[in-house]
Amino acid sequence: MIYLSIKALHVASVITFVAGLLVLSICAATNNLVILRVMRRWDRRVTTPALAMVWITGPTIALMGHWFGAAWLTAKLPLVVLLSALHGMLAGFSRRAERDDTVRESSALRFAAPAVIVIVVAIVFLAVLKFSR
């Protein structure tokens, strides 16, 4: 019962985090300071705590399932770290935009939303299929 509760919390946190990350990446591409400020508040209050919960519940589930060392998890972890790093880049972009009271266009962040989708699809396939070596 505890395992399933932690897994449900993990899935809910992942959904919240990915949704917030997608919206933040779209807002960063719009170059609209007002929208970016609103999204920054949402990011601080919802998306970032969801990311923290993902990082707490994910390793807990992996420990409970004895999955550390499994090929699928070894392939999944760098993708999860990449999503976390992308969140950090987007959060930093919005923080700088708010601090400087201007939005500088970033060509790299323009592709953040498609990158999030591709990475999340890969993570889902790895987690659901759980291939072995």
N, CA, C and O atoms as CSV, one atom per row, in Angstrom:
chain,resi,resn,atom,element,x,y,z
A,1,MET,N,N,0.813,-1.196,0.000
A,1,MET,CA,C,0.000,0.000,0.000
A,1,MET,C,C,0.860,1.266,0.000
A,1,MET,O,O,0.550,2.240,-0.686
A,2,ILE,N,N,1.956,1.234,0.789
A,2,ILE,CA,C,2.827,2.409,0.852
A,2,ILE,C,C,3.502,2.618,-0.498
A,2,ILE,O,O,3.607,3.750,-0.972
A,3,TYR,N,N,3.960,1.536,-1.119
A,3,TYR,CA,C,4.602,1.647,-2.430
A,3,TYR,C,C,3.659,2.302,-3.441
A,3,TYR,O,O,4.059,3.210,-4.169
A,4,LEU,N,N,2.415,1.842,-3.483
A,4,LEU,CA,C,1.454,2.400,-4.435
A,4,LEU,C,C,1.133,3.862,-4.127
A,4,LEU,O,O,0.916,4.652,-5.047
A,5,SER,N,N,1.100,4.226,-2.869
A,5,SER,CA,C,0.853,5.619,-2.499
A,5,SER,C,C,2.006,6.517,-2.951
A,5,SER,O,O,1.782,7.608,-3.475
A,6,ILE,N,N,3.233,6.055,-2.746
A,6,ILE,CA,C,4.398,6.823,-3.173
A,6,ILE,C,C,4.438,6.907,-4.697
A,6,ILE,O,O,4.768,7.952,-5.256
A,7,LYS,N,N,4.104,5.815,-5.361
A,7,LYS,CA,C,4.076,5.813,-6.827
A,7,LYS,C,C,3.020,6.776,-7.360
A,7,LYS,O,O,3.271,7.487,-8.333
A,8,ALA,N,N,1.853,6.810,-6.743
A,8,ALA,CA,C,0.801,7.744,-7.157
A,8,ALA,C,C,1.248,9.185,-6.944
A,8,ALA,O,O,1.004,10.041,-7.794
A,9,LEU,N,N,1.900,9.460,-5.819
A,9,LEU,CA,C,2.419,10.803,-5.551
A,9,LEU,C,C,3.488,11.172,-6.581
A,9,LEU,O,O,3.560,12.318,-7.025
A,10,HIS,N,N,4.311,10.198,-6.956
A,10,HIS,CA,C,5.344,10.424,-7.964
A,10,HIS,C,C,4.718,10.778,-9.314
A,10,HIS,O,O,5.138,11.738,-9.961
A,11,VAL,N,N,3.723,10.010,-9.736
A,11,VAL,CA,C,3.071,10.263,-11.024
A,11,VAL,C,C,2.390,11.629,-11.023
A,11,VAL,O,O,2.495,12.368,-12.002
A,12,ALA,N,N,1.701,11.970,-9.949
A,12,ALA,CA,C,1.046,13.278,-9.859
A,12,ALA,C,C,2.079,14.407,-9.880
A,12,ALA,O,O,1.854,15.443,-10.507
A,13,SER,N,N,3.190,14.213,-9.209
A,13,SER,CA,C,4.249,15.228,-9.195
A,13,SER,C,C,4.877,15.378,-10.569
A,13,SER,O,O,5.169,16.494,-10.999
A,14,VAL,N,N,5.087,14.267,-11.261
A,14,VAL,CA,C,5.652,14.316,-12.609
A,14,VAL,C,C,4.718,15.075,-13.554
A,14,VAL,O,O,5.170,15.907,-14.341
A,15,ILE,N,N,3.435,14.792,-13.477
A,15,ILE,CA,C,2.470,15.474,-14.340
A,15,ILE,C,C,2.483,16.979,-14.064
A,15,ILE,O,O,2.486,17.781,-14.999
A,16,THR,N,N,2.490,17.359,-12.804
A,16,THR,CA,C,2.516,18.773,-12.430
A,16,THR,C,C,3.802,19.441,-12.897
A,16,THR,O,O,3.777,20.546,-13.438
A,17,PHE,N,N,4.919,18.765,-12.684
A,17,PHE,CA,C,6.211,19.323,-13.094
A,17,PHE,C,C,6.296,19.496,-14.605
A,17,PHE,O,O,6.683,20.563,-15.083
A,18,VAL,N,N,5.943,18.469,-15.359
A,18,VAL,CA,C,6.047,18.531,-16.823
A,18,VAL,C,C,5.108,19.598,-17.384
A,18,VAL,O,O,5.481,20.330,-18.302
A,19,ALA,N,N,3.911,19.689,-16.847
A,19,ALA,CA,C,2.979,20.728,-17.311
A,19,ALA,C,C,3.555,22.115,-17.046
A,19,ALA,O,O,3.523,22.975,-17.925
A,20,GLY,N,N,4.075,22.338,-15.858
A,20,GLY,CA,C,4.679,23.626,-15.535
A,20,GLY,C,C,5.901,23.920,-16.388
A,20,GLY,O,O,6.118,25.061,-16.796
A,21,LEU,N,N,6.697,22.896,-16.657
A,21,LEU,CA,C,7.883,23.071,-17.489
A,21,LEU,C,C,7.506,23.425,-18.927
A,21,LEU,O,O,8.140,24.275,-19.551
A,22,LEU,N,N,6.481,22.774,-19.440
A,22,LEU,CA,C,6.019,23.092,-20.792
A,22,LEU,C,C,5.503,24.530,-20.886
A,22,LEU,O,O,5.844,25.258,-21.819
A,23,VAL,N,N,4.694,24.924,-19.932
A,23,VAL,CA,C,4.155,26.288,-19.954
A,23,VAL,C,C,5.280,27.306,-19.788
A,23,VAL,O,O,5.290,28.331,-20.470
A,24,LEU,N,N,6.217,27.037,-18.900
A,24,LEU,CA,C,7.347,27.946,-18.703
A,24,LEU,C,C,8.175,28.068,-19.978
A,24,LEU,O,O,8.625,29.161,-20.320
A,25,SER,N,N,8.379,26.961,-20.682
A,25,SER,CA,C,9.158,27.018,-21.918
A,25,SER,C,C,8.418,27.781,-23.012
A,25,SER,O,O,9.041,28.488,-23.805
A,26,ILE,N,N,7.109,27.644,-23.060
A,26,ILE,CA,C,6.321,28.405,-24.041
A,26,ILE,C,C,6.344,29.888,-23.692
A,26,ILE,O,O,6.473,30.730,-24.581
A,27,CYS,N,N,6.219,30.216,-22.409
A,27,CYS,CA,C,6.266,31.618,-21.980
A,27,CYS,C,C,7.627,32.245,-22.267
A,27,CYS,O,O,7.705,33.420,-22.625
A,28,ALA,N,N,8.684,31.479,-22.113
A,28,ALA,CA,C,10.022,32.003,-22.401
A,28,ALA,C,C,10.177,32.319,-23.880
A,28,ALA,O,O,10.906,33.240,-24.248
A,29,ALA,N,N,9.496,31.561,-24.728
A,29,ALA,CA,C,9.590,31.787,-26.173
A,29,ALA,C,C,8.756,32.986,-26.625
A,29,ALA,O,O,8.997,33.527,-27.704
A,30,THR,N,N,7.778,33.409,-25.818
A,30,THR,CA,C,6.919,34.519,-26.230
A,30,THR,C,C,7.576,35.878,-26.060
A,30,THR,O,O,7.165,36.848,-26.696
A,31,ASN,N,N,8.589,35.959,-25.213
A,31,ASN,CA,C,9.280,37.222,-24.938
A,31,ASN,C,C,8.346,38.292,-24.383
A,31,ASN,O,O,8.514,39.475,-24.679
A,32,ASN,N,N,7.362,37.886,-23.579
A,32,ASN,CA,C,6.428,38.817,-22.964
A,32,ASN,C,C,6.729,38.858,-21.466
A,32,ASN,O,O,6.547,37.865,-20.763
A,33,LEU,N,N,7.187,40.004,-20.990
A,33,LEU,CA,C,7.627,40.135,-19.601
A,33,LEU,C,C,6.490,39.926,-18.607
A,33,LEU,O,O,6.703,39.320,-17.556
A,34,VAL,N,N,5.304,40.405,-18.909
A,34,VAL,CA,C,4.163,40.253,-17.989
A,34,VAL,C,C,3.819,38.774,-17.815
A,34,VAL,O,O,3.634,38.298,-16.695
A,35,ILE,N,N,3.737,38.062,-18.921
A,35,ILE,CA,C,3.431,36.627,-18.861
A,35,ILE,C,C,4.541,35.882,-18.127
A,35,ILE,O,O,4.269,34.978,-17.337
A,36,LEU,N,N,5.779,36.256,-18.384
A,36,LEU,CA,C,6.917,35.600,-17.736
A,36,LEU,C,C,6.908,35.813,-16.223
A,36,LEU,O,O,7.264,34.910,-15.465
A,37,ARG,N,N,6.505,36.999,-15.785
A,37,ARG,CA,C,6.418,37.265,-14.337
A,37,ARG,C,C,5.361,36.387,-13.670
A,37,ARG,O,O,5.585,35.836,-12.593
A,38,VAL,N,N,4.213,36.267,-14.322
A,38,VAL,CA,C,3.152,35.427,-13.775
A,38,VAL,C,C,3.623,33.974,-13.719
A,38,VAL,O,O,3.406,33.279,-12.727
A,39,MET,N,N,4.262,33.533,-14.782
A,39,MET,CA,C,4.733,32.149,-14.828
A,39,MET,C,C,5.839,31.907,-13.817
A,39,MET,O,O,5.949,30.806,-13.279
A,40,ARG,N,N,6.653,32.902,-13.552
A,40,ARG,CA,C,7.724,32.751,-12.550
A,40,ARG,C,C,7.133,32.509,-11.168
A,40,ARG,O,O,7.637,31.680,-10.411
A,41,ARG,N,N,6.060,33.234,-10.837
A,41,ARG,CA,C,5.392,32.993,-9.554
A,41,ARG,C,C,4.834,31.574,-9.493
A,41,ARG,O,O,4.985,30.885,-8.484
A,42,TRP,N,N,4.187,31.139,-10.583
A,42,TRP,CA,C,3.647,29.779,-10.639
A,42,TRP,C,C,4.777,28.764,-10.498
A,42,TRP,O,O,4.640,27.758,-9.802
A,43,ASP,N,N,5.880,29.036,-11.160
A,43,ASP,CA,C,7.018,28.120,-11.110
A,43,ASP,C,C,7.543,27.979,-9.686
A,43,ASP,O,O,7.825,26.871,-9.229
A,44,ARG,N,N,7.673,29.095,-8.995
A,44,ARG,CA,C,8.180,29.048,-7.614
A,44,ARG,C,C,7.218,28.335,-6.679
A,44,ARG,O,O,7.647,27.624,-5.770
A,45,ARG,N,N,5.917,28.521,-6.895
A,45,ARG,CA,C,4.930,27.974,-5.952
A,45,ARG,C,C,4.469,26.559,-6.275
A,45,ARG,O,O,4.061,25.829,-5.372
A,46,VAL,N,N,4.525,26.155,-7.547
A,46,VAL,CA,C,3.966,24.859,-7.935
A,46,VAL,C,C,4.985,23.953,-8.628
A,46,VAL,O,O,5.202,22.819,-8.202
A,47,THR,N,N,5.607,24.453,-9.692
A,47,THR,CA,C,6.468,23.589,-10.504
A,47,THR,C,C,7.719,23.145,-9.748
A,47,THR,O,O,8.069,21.965,-9.778
A,48,THR,N,N,8.388,24.062,-9.080
A,48,THR,CA,C,9.607,23.707,-8.351
A,48,THR,C,C,9.331,22.738,-7.191
A,48,THR,O,O,10.084,21.778,-7.027
A,49,PRO,N,N,8.285,22.949,-6.382
A,49,PRO,CA,C,7.981,21.935,-5.367
A,49,PRO,C,C,7.621,20.573,-5.983
A,49,PRO,O,O,7.941,19.530,-5.413
A,50,ALA,N,N,6.960,20.586,-7.141
A,50,ALA,CA,C,6.651,19.318,-7.813
A,50,ALA,C,C,7.938,18.615,-8.232
A,50,ALA,O,O,8.049,17.396,-8.107
A,51,LEU,N,N,8.909,19.378,-8.728
A,51,LEU,CA,C,10.197,18.796,-9.103
A,51,LEU,C,C,10.886,18.193,-7.881
A,51,LEU,O,O,11.453,17.103,-7.959
A,52,ALA,N,N,10.838,18.895,-6.762
A,52,ALA,CA,C,11.429,18.355,-5.535
A,52,ALA,C,C,10.748,17.047,-5.134
A,52,ALA,O,O,11.409,16.097,-4.714
A,53,MET,N,N,9.427,17.007,-5.266
A,53,MET,CA,C,8.700,15.785,-4.919
A,53,MET,C,C,9.046,14.639,-5.879
A,53,MET,O,O,9.117,13.481,-5.468
A,54,VAL,N,N,9.260,14.968,-7.151
A,54,VAL,CA,C,9.682,13.949,-8.122
A,54,VAL,C,C,11.015,13.348,-7.690
A,54,VAL,O,O,11.196,12.131,-7.724
A,55,TRP,N,N,11.947,14.210,-7.285
A,55,TRP,CA,C,13.271,13.728,-6.890
A,55,TRP,C,C,13.264,13.001,-5.542
A,55,TRP,O,O,14.176,12.224,-5.257
A,56,ILE,N,N,12.267,13.240,-4.727
A,56,ILE,CA,C,12.151,12.503,-3.463
A,56,ILE,C,C,11.486,11.145,-3.691
A,56,ILE,O,O,11.975,10.121,-3.214
A,57,THR,N,N,10.371,11.143,-4.421
A,57,THR,CA,C,9.613,9.902,-4.595
A,57,THR,C,C,10.244,8.955,-5.611
A,57,THR,O,O,10.142,7.737,-5.463
A,58,GLY,N,N,10.897,9.500,-6.647
A,58,GLY,CA,C,11.501,8.644,-7.672
A,58,GLY,C,C,12.549,7.690,-7.118
A,58,GLY,O,O,12.417,6.478,-7.286
A,59,PRO,N,N,13.591,8.205,-6.460
A,59,PRO,CA,C,14.576,7.294,-5.873
A,59,PRO,C,C,13.983,6.375,-4.799
A,59,PRO,O,O,14.447,5.250,-4.614
A,60,THR,N,N,12.964,6.858,-4.097
A,60,THR,CA,C,12.314,6.001,-3.093
A,60,THR,C,C,11.671,4.800,-3.762
A,60,THR,O,O,11.808,3.672,-3.289
A,61,ILE,N,N,10.970,5.040,-4.861
A,61,ILE,CA,C,10.351,3.940,-5.615
A,61,ILE,C,C,11.425,3.002,-6.161
A,61,ILE,O,O,11.270,1.782,-6.114
A,62,ALA,N,N,12.508,3.571,-6.676
A,62,ALA,CA,C,13.592,2.746,-7.227
A,62,ALA,C,C,14.221,1.872,-6.140
A,62,ALA,O,O,14.559,0.715,-6.388
A,63,LEU,N,N,14.375,2.422,-4.951
A,63,LEU,CA,C,14.902,1.622,-3.839
A,63,LEU,C,C,13.930,0.515,-3.442
A,63,LEU,O,O,14.335,-0.629,-3.233
A,64,MET,N,N,12.662,0.856,-3.342
A,64,MET,CA,C,11.662,-0.129,-2.944
A,64,MET,C,C,11.515,-1.235,-3.996
A,64,MET,O,O,11.245,-2.386,-3.651
A,65,GLY,N,N,11.692,-0.892,-5.273
A,65,GLY,CA,C,11.562,-1.868,-6.343
A,65,GLY,C,C,12.855,-2.568,-6.694
A,65,GLY,O,O,12.877,-3.425,-7.577
A,66,HIS,N,N,13.950,-2.210,-6.006
A,66,HIS,CA,C,15.269,-2.794,-6.264
A,66,HIS,C,C,15.659,-2.615,-7.733
A,66,HIS,O,O,16.108,-3.560,-8.383
A,67,TRP,N,N,15.483,-1.400,-8.249
A,67,TRP,CA,C,15.730,-1.142,-9.668
A,67,TRP,C,C,17.056,-0.465,-9.948
A,67,TRP,O,O,17.441,-0.344,-11.111
A,68,PHE,N,N,17.767,-0.022,-8.928
A,68,PHE,CA,C,19.059,0.610,-9.203
A,68,PHE,C,C,19.972,-0.429,-9.841
A,68,PHE,O,O,20.126,-1.540,-9.334
A,69,GLY,N,N,20.566,-0.047,-10.953
A,69,GLY,CA,C,21.383,-0.973,-11.734
A,69,GLY,C,C,20.648,-1.547,-12.930
A,69,GLY,O,O,21.273,-2.133,-13.814
A,70,ALA,N,N,19.325,-1.389,-12.974
A,70,ALA,CA,C,18.547,-1.863,-14.120
A,70,ALA,C,C,18.862,-0.973,-15.327
A,70,ALA,O,O,19.053,0.235,-15.188
A,71,ALA,N,N,18.913,-1.587,-16.505
A,71,ALA,CA,C,19.294,-0.860,-17.723
A,71,ALA,C,C,18.323,0.279,-18.025
A,71,ALA,O,O,18.747,1.367,-18.414
A,72,TRP,N,N,17.032,0.040,-17.850
A,72,TRP,CA,C,16.046,1.079,-18.181
A,72,TRP,C,C,16.198,2.292,-17.270
A,72,TRP,O,O,16.043,3.430,-17.714
A,73,LEU,N,N,16.504,2.047,-15.984
A,73,LEU,CA,C,16.666,3.160,-15.049
A,73,LEU,C,C,17.979,3.899,-15.316
A,73,LEU,O,O,18.050,5.120,-15.184
A,74,THR,N,N,19.001,3.156,-15.686
A,74,THR,CA,C,20.278,3.770,-16.030
A,74,THR,C,C,20.134,4.670,-17.253
A,74,THR,O,O,20.793,5.706,-17.337
A,75,ALA,N,N,19.281,4.288,-18.199
A,75,ALA,CA,C,19.028,5.112,-19.383
A,75,ALA,C,C,18.098,6.282,-19.055
A,75,ALA,O,O,18.202,7.349,-19.659
A,76,LYS,N,N,17.199,6.080,-18.109
A,76,LYS,CA,C,16.207,7.104,-17.769
A,76,LYS,C,C,16.802,8.248,-16.945
A,76,LYS,O,O,16.442,9.405,-17.159
A,77,LEU,N,N,17.688,7.951,-16.025
A,77,LEU,CA,C,18.206,8.961,-15.105
A,77,LEU,C,C,18.877,10.153,-15.798
A,77,LEU,O,O,18.622,11.289,-15.398
A,78,PRO,N,N,19.723,9.950,-16.820
A,78,PRO,CA,C,20.293,11.137,-17.483
A,78,PRO,C,C,19.226,12.019,-18.143
A,78,PRO,O,O,19.384,13.237,-18.218
A,79,LEU,N,N,18.152,11.406,-18.615
A,79,LEU,CA,C,17.067,12.185,-19.214
A,79,LEU,C,C,16.342,13.016,-18.152
A,79,LEU,O,O,15.956,14.158,-18.402
A,80,VAL,N,N,16.165,12.436,-16.982
A,80,VAL,CA,C,15.529,13.153,-15.877
A,80,VAL,C,C,16.424,14.307,-15.415
A,80,VAL,O,O,15.939,15.401,-15.123
A,81,VAL,N,N,17.722,14.055,-15.352
A,81,VAL,CA,C,18.664,15.122,-14.992
A,81,VAL,C,C,18.618,16.224,-16.048
A,81,VAL,O,O,18.672,17.406,-15.708
A,82,LEU,N,N,18.520,15.853,-17.320
A,82,LEU,CA,C,18.425,16.829,-18.402
A,82,LEU,C,C,17.174,17.697,-18.261
A,82,LEU,O,O,17.238,18.911,-18.455
A,83,LEU,N,N,16.032,17.080,-17.925
A,83,LEU,CA,C,14.806,17.864,-17.691
A,83,LEU,C,C,14.975,18.811,-16.513
A,83,LEU,O,O,14.532,19.959,-16.564
A,84,SER,N,N,15.611,18.334,-15.459
A,84,SER,CA,C,15.845,19.189,-14.289
A,84,SER,C,C,16.751,20.358,-14.655
A,84,SER,O,O,16.519,21.483,-14.213
A,85,ALA,N,N,17.776,20.102,-15.454
A,85,ALA,CA,C,18.680,21.164,-15.886
A,85,ALA,C,C,17.947,22.171,-16.779
A,85,ALA,O,O,18.167,23.377,-16.675
A,86,LEU,N,N,17.087,21.669,-17.646
A,86,LEU,CA,C,16.305,22.558,-18.500
A,86,LEU,C,C,15.401,23.454,-17.654
A,86,LEU,O,O,15.236,24.638,-17.951
A,87,HIS,N,N,14.822,22.888,-16.610
A,87,HIS,CA,C,14.015,23.689,-15.696
A,87,HIS,C,C,14.867,24.779,-15.054
A,87,HIS,O,O,14.428,25.923,-14.932
A,88,GLY,N,N,16.070,24.430,-14.650
A,88,GLY,CA,C,16.962,25.422,-14.064
A,88,GLY,C,C,17.298,26.537,-15.039
A,88,GLY,O,O,17.347,27.704,-14.652
A,89,MET,N,N,17.530,26.194,-16.295
A,89,MET,CA,C,17.821,27.203,-17.311
A,89,MET,C,C,16.625,28.129,-17.518
A,89,MET,O,O,16.783,29.347,-17.599
A,90,LEU,N,N,15.433,27.547,-17.601
A,90,LEU,CA,C,14.225,28.354,-17.809
A,90,LEU,C,C,13.916,29.217,-16.589
A,90,LEU,O,O,13.505,30.368,-16.733
A,91,ALA,N,N,14.111,28.674,-15.402
A,91,ALA,CA,C,13.877,29.458,-14.183
A,91,ALA,C,C,14.877,30.609,-14.098
A,91,ALA,O,O,14.517,31.718,-13.704
A,92,GLY,N,N,16.123,30.348,-14.465
A,92,GLY,CA,C,17.128,31.407,-14.471
A,92,GLY,C,C,16.806,32.484,-15.505
A,92,GLY,O,O,16.990,33.674,-15.252
A,93,PHE,N,N,16.326,32.054,-16.669
A,93,PHE,CA,C,15.935,32.999,-17.713
A,93,PHE,C,C,14.819,33.911,-17.215
A,93,PHE,O,O,14.875,35.125,-17.410
A,94,SER,N,N,13.808,33.335,-16.574
A,94,SER,CA,C,12.694,34.149,-16.088
A,94,SER,C,C,13.130,35.047,-14.925
A,94,SER,O,O,12.651,36.174,-14.797
A,95,ARG,N,N,14.031,34.553,-14.085
A,95,ARG,CA,C,14.535,35.356,-12.969
A,95,ARG,C,C,15.326,36.559,-13.488
A,95,ARG,O,O,15.149,37.676,-13.003
A,96,ARG,N,N,16.196,36.329,-14.473
A,96,ARG,CA,C,16.967,37.438,-15.053
A,96,ARG,C,C,16.060,38.440,-15.765
A,96,ARG,O,O,16.281,39.649,-15.684
A,97,ALA,N,N,15.044,37.939,-16.458
A,97,ALA,CA,C,14.117,38.834,-17.161
A,97,ALA,C,C,13.395,39.723,-16.165
A,97,ALA,O,O,13.219,40.917,-16.408
A,98,GLU,N,N,12.978,39.151,-15.051
A,98,GLU,CA,C,12.281,39.944,-14.035
A,98,GLU,C,C,13.239,40.940,-13.372
A,98,GLU,O,O,12.869,42.089,-13.127
A,99,ARG,N,N,14.446,40.509,-13.088
A,99,ARG,CA,C,15.426,41.378,-12.445
A,99,ARG,C,C,15.814,42.552,-13.341
A,99,ARG,O,O,15.889,43.692,-12.883
A,100,ASP,N,N,16.061,42.264,-14.630
A,100,ASP,CA,C,16.500,43.304,-15.566
A,100,ASP,C,C,15.332,44.094,-16.148
A,100,ASP,O,O,15.535,45.098,-16.831
A,101,ASP,N,N,14.126,43.645,-15.880
A,101,ASP,CA,C,12.907,44.279,-16.396
A,101,ASP,C,C,12.898,44.334,-17.928
A,101,ASP,O,O,12.359,45.262,-18.531
A,102,THR,N,N,13.499,43.330,-18.529
A,102,THR,CA,C,13.509,43.197,-19.990
A,102,THR,C,C,13.706,41.731,-20.360
A,102,THR,O,O,14.283,40.960,-19.593
A,103,VAL,N,N,13.230,41.360,-21.522
A,103,VAL,CA,C,13.367,39.977,-21.977
A,103,VAL,C,C,14.325,39.946,-23.155
A,103,VAL,O,O,14.083,40.573,-24.186
A,104,ARG,N,N,15.414,39.210,-22.987
A,104,ARG,CA,C,16.362,39.021,-24.083
A,104,ARG,C,C,16.028,37.717,-24.784
A,104,ARG,O,O,15.849,36.680,-24.145
A,105,GLU,N,N,15.949,37.780,-26.074
A,105,GLU,CA,C,15.589,36.581,-26.833
A,105,GLU,C,C,16.706,35.547,-26.741
A,105,GLU,O,O,17.887,35.867,-26.882
A,106,SER,N,N,16.306,34.309,-26.505
A,106,SER,CA,C,17.255,33.211,-26.423
A,106,SER,C,C,16.875,32.179,-27.477
A,106,SER,O,O,15.814,31.559,-27.402
A,107,SER,N,N,17.749,32.005,-28.453
A,107,SER,CA,C,17.436,31.067,-29.533
A,107,SER,C,C,17.409,29.629,-29.035
A,107,SER,O,O,16.651,28.812,-29.559
A,108,ALA,N,N,18.220,29.304,-28.034
A,108,ALA,CA,C,18.252,27.942,-27.515
A,108,ALA,C,C,16.947,27.595,-26.795
A,108,ALA,O,O,16.444,26.478,-26.919
A,109,LEU,N,N,16.401,28.557,-26.042
A,109,LEU,CA,C,15.182,28.285,-25.290
A,109,LEU,C,C,13.946,28.216,-26.176
A,109,LEU,O,O,12.888,27.764,-25.737
A,110,ARG,N,N,14.076,28.660,-27.412
A,110,ARG,CA,C,12.961,28.569,-28.343
A,110,ARG,C,C,12.592,27.104,-28.605
A,110,ARG,O,O,11.445,26.795,-28.929
A,111,PHE,N,N,13.559,26.219,-28.465
A,111,PHE,CA,C,13.333,24.796,-28.721
A,111,PHE,C,C,13.101,24.010,-27.432
A,111,PHE,O,O,13.124,22.779,-27.447
A,112,ALA,N,N,12.880,24.701,-26.328
A,112,ALA,CA,C,12.716,24.023,-25.045
A,112,ALA,C,C,11.448,23.176,-25.004
A,112,ALA,O,O,11.486,22.042,-24.528
A,113,ALA,N,N,10.324,23.704,-25.494
A,113,ALA,CA,C,9.062,22.953,-25.434
A,113,ALA,C,C,9.127,21.651,-26.233
A,113,ALA,O,O,8.745,20.607,-25.705
A,114,PRO,N,N,9.596,21.669,-27.483
A,114,PRO,CA,C,9.713,20.389,-28.194
A,114,PRO,C,C,10.694,19.436,-27.517
A,114,PRO,O,O,10.491,18.221,-27.524
A,115,ALA,N,N,11.757,19.988,-26.934
A,115,ALA,CA,C,12.722,19.134,-26.231
A,115,ALA,C,C,12.064,18.463,-25.033
A,115,ALA,O,O,12.289,17.279,-24.783
A,116,VAL,N,N,11.255,19.209,-24.296
A,116,VAL,CA,C,10.552,18.635,-23.142
A,116,VAL,C,C,9.667,17.474,-23.598
A,116,VAL,O,O,9.659,16.416,-22.969
A,117,ILE,N,N,8.939,17.664,-24.668
A,117,ILE,CA,C,8.027,16.619,-25.154
A,117,ILE,C,C,8.800,15.371,-25.554
A,117,ILE,O,O,8.425,14.263,-25.173
A,118,VAL,N,N,9.870,15.538,-26.315
A,118,VAL,CA,C,10.659,14.387,-26.768
A,118,VAL,C,C,11.275,13.645,-25.581
A,118,VAL,O,O,11.238,12.416,-25.530
A,119,ILE,N,N,11.837,14.383,-24.636
A,119,ILE,CA,C,12.474,13.755,-23.475
A,119,ILE,C,C,11.444,13.033,-22.613
A,119,ILE,O,O,11.700,11.927,-22.137
A,120,VAL,N,N,10.284,13.649,-22.410
A,120,VAL,CA,C,9.248,13.014,-21.583
A,120,VAL,C,C,8.733,11.733,-22.244
A,120,VAL,O,O,8.509,10.734,-21.561
A,121,VAL,N,N,8.548,11.755,-23.546
A,121,VAL,CA,C,8.108,10.544,-24.254
A,121,VAL,C,C,9.140,9.432,-24.069
A,121,VAL,O,O,8.774,8.284,-23.814
A,122,ALA,N,N,10.425,9.764,-24.197
A,122,ALA,CA,C,11.475,8.763,-24.000
A,122,ALA,C,C,11.457,8.211,-22.579
A,122,ALA,O,O,11.600,7.005,-22.379
A,123,ILE,N,N,11.282,9.089,-21.591
A,123,ILE,CA,C,11.235,8.654,-20.189
A,123,ILE,C,C,10.047,7.726,-19.952
A,123,ILE,O,O,10.183,6.702,-19.283
A,124,VAL,N,N,8.894,8.077,-20.491
A,124,VAL,CA,C,7.699,7.242,-20.314
A,124,VAL,C,C,7.917,5.861,-20.926
A,124,VAL,O,O,7.585,4.850,-20.308
A,125,PHE,N,N,8.469,5.813,-22.129
A,125,PHE,CA,C,8.737,4.515,-22.753
A,125,PHE,C,C,9.686,3.680,-21.905
A,125,PHE,O,O,9.458,2.486,-21.713
A,126,LEU,N,N,10.745,4.297,-21.398
A,126,LEU,CA,C,11.692,3.559,-20.566
A,126,LEU,C,C,11.033,3.053,-19.289
A,126,LEU,O,O,11.248,1.908,-18.893
A,127,ALA,N,N,10.237,3.892,-18.646
A,127,ALA,CA,C,9.611,3.509,-17.374
A,127,ALA,C,C,8.531,2.447,-17.553
A,127,ALA,O,O,8.372,1.570,-16.704
A,128,VAL,N,N,7.797,2.526,-18.647
A,128,VAL,CA,C,6.699,1.576,-18.853
A,128,VAL,C,C,7.221,0.232,-19.371
A,128,VAL,O,O,6.791,-0.823,-18.904
A,129,LEU,N,N,8.139,0.271,-20.327
A,129,LEU,CA,C,8.636,-0.971,-20.933
A,129,LEU,C,C,9.645,-1.700,-20.063
A,129,LEU,O,O,9.710,-2.928,-20.100
A,130,LYS,N,N,10.436,-0.970,-19.278
A,130,LYS,CA,C,11.427,-1.537,-18.358
A,130,LYS,C,C,12.262,-2.640,-19.026
A,130,LYS,O,O,12.321,-3.768,-18.537
A,131,PHE,N,N,12.895,-2.300,-20.136
A,131,PHE,CA,C,13.720,-3.281,-20.832
A,131,PHE,C,C,14.903,-3.679,-19.976
A,131,PHE,O,O,15.327,-2.930,-19.095
A,132,SER,N,N,15.434,-4.862,-20.239
A,132,SER,CA,C,16.598,-5.344,-19.469
A,132,SER,C,C,17.787,-5.459,-20.418
A,132,SER,O,O,17.641,-5.338,-21.635
A,133,ARG,N,N,18.941,-5.689,-19.855
A,133,ARG,CA,C,20.168,-5.764,-20.659
A,133,ARG,C,C,20.168,-6.960,-21.496
A,133,ARG,O,O,21.120,-7.192,-22.241
